[in-house]
Amino acid sequence: MFTVEQIKTAHSKVKSGADFPSYIKEIKALGVTHYEAYVIDGHIDYHGANDYLAKIPAKYAPLEIAHTTKIEEFKKELIAHQRGKTDFLAFIKMCATTGIDKWEICMDKMTCTYFDRAGIKVLVEEI
């Protein structure tokens, strides 16, 4: 199975949203089936076959996630990020201010689903 170090190495290559598809291909090849990334502090839970779990600890001091979800603003800023106009930290801060609590990546479906604080799906994208 994959290790935390392998995941960190793959993630270190991501400089902007434009690098995301390559990252997904790399971690899928390592055996990641899905993962959940939490905006509040950057911790990530990576899942593999047979209930395998690798946890990446918090990466930064906790952010406050907005109580009100600003869906249209989030979508606009997400597109800018995917085009490489913002780095990862700017993307995280934008998620927090627009009310995004976490996202989940599903390797089988090749989707990225964003959730608000209440656990409601805000957006599902194909990767």
N, C-alpha and C positions, 0 to 999 in steps of 0.2 A: 504493500500500500504506500501511498504518498506520505511525505513528511511535512512538517511545518516549514522546514528549511527549503524544500523544493517549491512550496507554494510562495514563500517569500522571494525566492530567486525569480520565479516567473512574474510576480507582481512588481518587482523592481524594474522591469523593462517597460512598465506602463508609465508614460509621461503625460498622456492626454487621453481623452475619450476615443480618439482615433486609433489608439493602440489596443483597445478593449477586445475586439474580435480575435486578435492573435493570442492574447492572454487566455481567453476562454478555450481556444483550441489546445493550448499547451496544458492547461490544468485538466481538461477533459482527458487528454492522452495519459495523464498521470493516474487517472482513476477517480477523479472527483465526479460525483453524480449530481450534486447540487450544493449550494451554499447560501448562507444568510449573512449579509453585511449590515451592521448596525451603525447608524449615523451618530448616535449619541457619543460614542467614544472610539469608534473604529474597530471594535472587536468583530471577528468573523468566525463563523462555524462552518467548516468544510466537511461534507459528508461523502462517504464512499460506500462500497458494497458491504453487506453483512453488518450494518450499523456502525461502521467505522467512522470515527469523528476525530478531526484535528482542529484544535482551537487556536486562533491567533488572538493574543491578548489585546487589550485596549492600546491604541496608538497615540492618543492625545487626550487632553483634559476634556471632561464631559461638556458637550454643547447643549444648549436648550433647544428642544424641538418645538417649533411653533404649534400652538393649539389649533389654529385655523389653517386648513390646507388651501394653498393657492395653486390650484391645478394648472391653470393656463400659464402662469408665470413659470412654474416648474417645467412644463413642457417646452416653453421657449428657451429657457436656460439649459435644459438638457440637450436640445439640438445644438446649441452653441458649443457645449462641452464635447459632444460627439464629433464635432467638426474640428476639434483641437484648439478651440479658442480659450479654454480655461484648463488649469491643472487640476489634479485630484483634490487638493485641499480646498480650492475655490468651489469645486463641485460639491464637496461635503458641506461646506458652510451654506451654500445655496439650498441644498436639501433641507437643512435644519430650519432655515428662515422661511421656506415654503411649506413646512409641515410634513416632510418625508421622514419617516422613522427608520425604515430599513428597505432593503431590496433583497429579493431571492432570485438566484439564477438556477434554472433547471436545465441540465445538460441534455436530457432525453428530448425535451420539447424545444430546446434552444430558445428559451424565453427568459426575459428579465422582468420581474414583477415588482413594482414599487408600492409600498404600503404607508398609510398615515399612522398617527399615534393610536388610533382605535383599531388598527389591524385591517382597515378597509383597503381594498385594491384601488389604487389611484390610476395606475397605467400598467399595461402589459405590452411589452415589445418583443418582437422576434429579433434574435441575434443573427 
